[in-house]
């Protein structure tokens, strides 16, 4: 029963991170509009591989680093700068953005690598793992390897469900998802990036 609770709560809590607008969501919308519904799952596989590495890192000495104020400050300042730059690029491209499904192979960026890089670009993802994720990992250790596996499966399933749904909605809603709607959605994502980056900066300044 405890293992089921661990899996189920991990699945539910995963949505607290998955639903937060950020670089990965923005890229999912952009790539899905060009590559179709496969973009979301592929990005999450890359995201998940990075999280597996992170979990191993927590076991081998990263946990104290994650708890340190200096780590938070660096994450907040660097992450905020990255998100501001991303938002600026998105705002600049709003007038020329267009939806068009492109044949496989015409876009050169690797979705697995992109999924991992966009996760790293999101300070919320790092902060989530430094707080909620770290707490879950420590709790899951009580149940050994099975506990860690169930925690991770619940967590990654939440991400997979959310981003697959977003990717499918973007790629399949062709009649409703026009260029105008696409530009509005990207503009909203850019505004969220700016708002969250400013929020992080205020948090970092308050800690100084």
N, C-alpha and C positions, 0 to 999 in steps of 0.2 A: 504494500500500500504506500509506503514511504517513497519507494522508487517511482511509482506511478505519479505521486504528488510532485516529485522532483521534475519529472519529464513534463507534466502538464503545466506547472507553474513556470518552468523555463520557457515553454512555448508561448504562454500568455505574456510574460515579461518581455520576451523578444520583440513583441510588437511595439513596446515603448521606445525601442531603438530604431526599428524598421520604419515606423511611420513618421519619424522626425525628418522633415525636409532637409536635404543636404546634397553634397556633390554626387553621391551614388544615385539618389533618386533622379537628379537632373540628368545624369548620363543615361540612366535607364530609359527615361522619356525620349531623349534625343536618339539613342541607338535603336530603340524600338520603332521609332518613326521611319528609320532607314532600313533596318535589318529584320523587322518583324518580331513575333512573340518569343523567338529564341534568345533575344538579347537579355531579357531579365534573368532567366535561369543561368545563362553563361556568366553573367556578371556576378551572381550570387555564388557560383562555384569558386570563382577567384576570391571573392570576399571570404568564403568559408575556409579556403586553404590558408589564407592569412590568419584567420582566427585559430585554426589548429596549431599553427606555429606559435601564436601568442599564448595559447593554453600551455603548451610545452614550456614556453619561456617563464610562465608564472611558477611552474614547478621547479625551475632551475635558477631561481634568483631574481626574477624581474619584479616580484610582488612588492618588496620594500621601495624600489624605485618608483613604482606607480603611485605609492602613497605619499611621496615626498612633494612638498609645496613647490620646489624648484621645477619638478617635472610638470606640474600643472601650469605654472607660469609660462614655461617654454611652449607647451602644447597650446595654450590659449593665444599667445602672441603670434606664433608661427601659423597656427590653424586659422586665426582671424585674417591674417595677411593673405593666405591662400584663398580663402573664401571671398574676400573683397576683390581679388584679382579675377576669380572665376565669375563673380557677379558682374564686374565691369565688362568682361568679354561677352557675357550673355546680353547685357543691355545694348552693347554696340552692335550686336548681330540681329537684334529683334526685327529690324525692317527687311532683312533678307532671308530670314529663316523660312524653310519650306519643307513640307513632308514629301518624301518620295522613297518608296521601297527600292533599294538598290540590290542588284544581283550579288549573290555570295562571292566574296573575294574582291569586290570593288573598294571596300573600306579596309584599310590596312591595319588599323589598330586591333590588337589582340584583346578580346573581351575579358578573358581570365585575368590578364595583367591589369587591365583597366579597372576591373572590379576591386582588385587589391589596392591599387594606387588611390582610387577614389575613397576607399575606406580610410586609408592613412591621411588623406587630405581633410577628413572630417574630424575636428577636435572632439565633437560630441561622442563619436565612436570610441575614441581613446578614453575620454572621461567616463563613459558608460562602463568600460572594462575595468577602469581603475576603481570603480565604486560597486555598482550592482554586479557586474560580471565577476569581479574578484571575490565578492562575498559568496556568490553561487558556486564558484570553483572550489573554495575552501569547504563549503558545506557538502558538495558532491564528493569530496575526497573521503568522507566518512564511509562511503559505500564502495570505495576502491575503484578499480577500472570501470566496472559496470556503471557506477554513479556518474563518472566523468563522461562516459559515452552517452548515457541517457540525457544528461544535461546539455551536451553539445547537440545531440540530435533534435531535442526540443527547441533549442535556440535557433539552429540553422533552418529548421522547418518553418519557424515563424517568418524568418527573412525570405525564405523561398516562396512561401504562400503569398506574402505581400507583394514582392517585386514581380513575381510571375503574373499576378493579377493586374498590376500596373502595366506590364509589358503587353499582356493580352488585350487590355482595354485600349491601349494606344494603337496597336497594330490592327486590331479587328474593327475598331470603331471608325472606319474610313469615312463614312458619310457624315458623322457628327464631328470627327476630329479633323477639322479643316486647318488650313495654314493660319487663319486668324485665331482659332482656339489654341493651336499649338504655340503661337507667339505669346498669347496671354498667359498660358500655363508656364512657359519658360520665364516670362517676366515675373510672375508670382514667385517662382522658385528663386529667382535672383533676389527678390525683395526679402525672402526668408533668409537667404544666405547673408545678406547685409545686416538684417536685424539680429541674427544669431551671433554674427561676428562682433557686433557692437556690444551685445550682452556679455559675451566672453571677455571682451576688453575691460568692461566695467568690473567684472568679477576678478580679473587678474590685477587691475589697479587697486581694488579693495584689499587684496592680499599683500600688496607691497608695503 
